[in-house]
């Protein structure tokens, strides 16, 4: 089907307009941060936000929590997805509806039970109060993701590994993991973005200790504490919190898109 030049031009124009609408808020915040309260252009607002907000500790806390959640979740769901896709797991047919329930259940309904559970375990205001729940909340998506990938691997590849004498774990480690790189990278990117941006759990489970508070929570407290009436300083704080996740996305976007495209093709 041949596409006319008019349709191509119109499509490109719509995409440009959509891109401008999407990018405009980010550009306006950056410009507001660079424009100080006196109207001059500089990095003074960033220095004030960094000093007053204690964002160094918050960024390190967010990085530690996000990386831990991603590493543990990817390890668990890769093994679980492999087992559900290639083995006859007792209760496997029952596990999938339960995992599906975990996907469709609004996680807000879990906040109060999680608060009570973390209180009983003595984990409030600790990193574990955020790491453990977010691993649990990420598992349903991760298991479905990896199971779908492993189920799409040609059976001949697994059969060849068995003929060569490879056991199940060797098949998983030496045969499937190398080809699962794009799927794992895409999943890791999604989990990192979700974990870094998590706010509600942090607000409820780590409200008191600044040493374990995440960057989004620190930004909320900074903006709402009345420490500054200068909008440029608040905008600078928002840029500081958003910068790591934007950089991570720019670096990983090719793997993310390739993983999504590969999954769609399969």
C-alpha positions in Angstrom: 0.0 0.0 0.0 1.5 3.3 -1.1 1.4 6.2 1.2 1.0 9.6 -0.3 3.3 12.5 0.4 0.5 14.4 2.0 -0.2 11.6 4.4 3.5 11.3 5.3 3.8 15.1 5.8 0.6 15.2 8.0 1.9 12.2 10.1 5.3 13.9 10.6 3.6 17.2 11.6 1.4 15.4 14.1 4.4 13.6 15.6 6.3 16.9 15.9 3.3 18.6 17.6 3.0 15.7 20.0 6.7 15.8 20.8 6.6 19.5 21.5 3.6 19.0 23.8 5.5 16.2 25.6 8.8 18.0 25.9 7.5 21.5 26.8 6.9 20.9 30.5 10.4 19.5 30.9 12.0 22.5 29.0 9.9 25.0 31.0 11.0 23.5 34.3 14.7 23.5 33.3 14.5 27.1 32.1 12.7 28.1 35.3 15.5 26.4 37.3 18.2 28.2 35.3 16.5 31.5 35.7 17.1 32.6 39.3 14.8 34.7 41.5 16.5 37.8 40.3 16.1 36.9 36.6 19.7 36.1 36.0 20.8 32.8 34.3 23.0 30.5 36.3 23.3 27.4 38.5 22.6 29.2 41.8 19.2 27.6 42.2 20.7 24.1 41.8 23.2 24.9 44.5 20.6 26.1 46.9 18.3 23.2 46.2 21.2 20.7 46.7 22.3 22.3 50.0 18.8 22.7 51.5 17.2 19.5 50.3 19.8 16.9 51.2 19.3 15.3 47.8 22.7 13.6 47.8 21.5 11.0 50.4 18.1 10.7 48.8 19.6 9.9 45.4 21.9 7.3 46.8 19.0 5.8 48.7 16.8 5.6 45.5 19.7 4.2 43.5 20.4 1.5 46.1 16.7 0.5 46.4 16.1 0.5 42.7 19.2 -1.5 41.8 18.5 -4.1 44.6 14.8 -4.5 43.5 15.8 -4.9 39.8 18.6 -7.4 40.5 16.6 -9.6 42.9 13.4 -9.4 40.8 15.1 -10.3 37.5 16.9 -13.2 39.1 13.7 -14.6 40.7 11.4 -14.1 37.7 13.9 -15.5 35.2 14.0 -18.8 37.1 10.3 -18.8 37.7 9.5 -17.9 34.0 11.8 -20.6 32.8 10.2 -23.2 35.1 6.6 -22.3 34.1 7.5 -22.2 30.4 9.5 -25.4 30.1 8.6 -27.7 33.0 5.5 -29.3 34.5 5.4 -27.3 37.7 3.0 -28.7 40.4 0.2 -26.1 40.7 1.6 -24.2 37.7 -1.9 -23.7 36.2 -3.1 -22.2 39.5 -0.1 -19.9 39.8 -0.8 -18.0 36.6 -4.3 -16.8 37.6 -2.8 -15.8 41.0 -0.1 -13.8 39.3 -2.7 -12.3 37.0 -4.6 -11.1 40.0 -1.4 -9.5 41.2 -1.2 -7.6 37.9 -4.7 -6.2 37.9 -5.1 -5.6 41.7 -4.5 -1.9 42.5 -1.5 -1.8 44.6 -3.0 1.0 46.7 -5.1 -1.6 48.5 -1.9 -3.3 49.7 -0.4 -0.2 51.4 -2.2 -0.5 54.7 -1.5 -4.3 55.1 2.1 -3.6 54.1 2.3 -0.9 56.8 1.0 -3.2 59.4 3.3 -6.0 58.3 6.4 -3.8 58.3 5.4 -2.5 61.7 5.2 -6.1 63.1 8.5 -6.9 61.6 10.2 -3.8 62.9 11.2 -2.6 59.4 9.5 0.8 59.2 11.9 3.5 58.2 14.4 1.1 56.7 15.4 0.3 53.2 13.9 -3.2 53.5 10.5 -1.6 54.0 10.7 -0.4 50.4 12.8 -3.2 48.9 10.7 -6.2 50.0 7.3 -4.9 49.0 8.5 -3.6 45.6 10.1 -7.0 44.8 6.8 -8.6 45.6 4.8 -6.2 43.5 7.2 -6.6 40.6 7.2 -10.4 40.5 3.8 -10.9 38.7 4.8 -8.6 35.8 8.3 -10.2 35.7 7.1 -13.8 35.7 4.6 -13.2 32.9 7.2 -11.3 30.9 9.9 -13.9 31.2 7.5 -16.9 30.8 6.2 -15.4 27.6 9.8 -15.0 26.3 10.9 -18.5 27.3 7.7 -20.0 25.8 8.6 -18.4 22.5 12.0 -20.0 22.3 12.0 -22.8 19.6 11.7 -26.2 21.2 14.5 -27.5 18.9 16.9 -25.3 20.8 16.0 -26.9 24.1 16.0 -30.4 22.6 19.5 -29.8 21.1 20.7 -28.8 24.6 19.3 -32.0 26.1 20.9 -34.1 23.4 24.3 -32.5 24.2 23.8 -33.6 27.8 22.9 -30.3 29.4 20.8 -30.4 32.5 17.9 -28.0 33.1 20.0 -25.4 34.9 22.8 -25.6 32.4 20.2 -25.2 29.6 18.8 -22.2 31.4 22.3 -20.6 32.1 24.2 -21.5 28.9 21.4 -21.6 26.3 18.5 -19.4 27.2 20.0 -16.6 29.3 22.3 -15.4 26.4 19.3 -15.1 24.0 17.1 -13.6 26.7 19.3 -10.5 27.0 16.9 -8.0 25.3 13.9 -9.3 27.3 15.8 -9.1 30.5 17.2 -5.6 29.7 13.7 -4.3 28.8 12.3 -5.7 32.0 15.1 -4.3 34.1 14.6 -0.9 32.6 10.8 -0.9 33.3 11.4 -2.1 36.8 14.0 0.6 37.4 11.8 3.3 36.2 8.8 2.1 38.3 10.9 1.7 41.4 12.7 5.0 41.2 9.4 6.9 40.7 7.6 5.1 43.6 6.2 7.7 46.0 3.2 6.3 47.9 5.0 3.4 49.5 7.9 5.6 50.5 5.6 8.2 52.0 3.8 5.6 54.1 6.7 3.2 55.0 9.7 5.5 55.4 8.3 8.9 56.5 10.7 9.6 59.4 14.3 8.7 58.6 15.9 11.1 56.0 18.8 8.6 55.5 16.5 6.1 53.8 14.0 8.4 52.1 13.9 8.3 48.3 14.5 11.1 45.9 10.7 11.6 45.0 9.8 11.7 48.7 12.6 14.1 49.5 11.4 16.4 46.7 7.9 16.3 48.1 9.1 17.2 51.6 11.3 19.9 50.2 8.6 21.5 48.1 6.0 21.4 50.8 8.1 22.4 53.8 8.1 26.1 53.1 11.9 26.2 53.0 11.8 28.5 50.0 9.4 30.7 48.2 11.6 30.9 45.1 10.0 28.8 42.4 13.3 28.5 40.6 14.8 26.6 43.5 11.9 24.2 43.6 12.2 23.7 39.8 15.9 23.0 40.3 15.1 20.4 42.9 12.7 18.7 40.5 15.4 18.6 37.8 17.9 17.1 40.2 15.5 14.3 41.1 14.5 13.7 37.5 18.0 13.8 36.0 19.2 10.3 36.9 16.1 8.6 35.5 16.2 10.7 32.3 19.9 9.8 31.8 19.2 6.1 32.5 16.4 6.1 30.0 18.5 7.8 27.3 21.2 5.2 27.8 18.9 2.2 27.9 16.2 3.3 25.4 17.6 1.3 22.5 17.6 -1.9 24.6 14.1 -1.0 25.8 12.7 -0.4 22.3 14.6 -3.5 20.8 13.2 -5.7 23.6 9.6 -4.5 23.1 10.0 -4.8 19.3 11.4 -8.3 19.5 8.6 -9.4 21.8 6.0 -8.0 19.4 7.6 -9.8 16.5 7.7 -13.1 18.3 
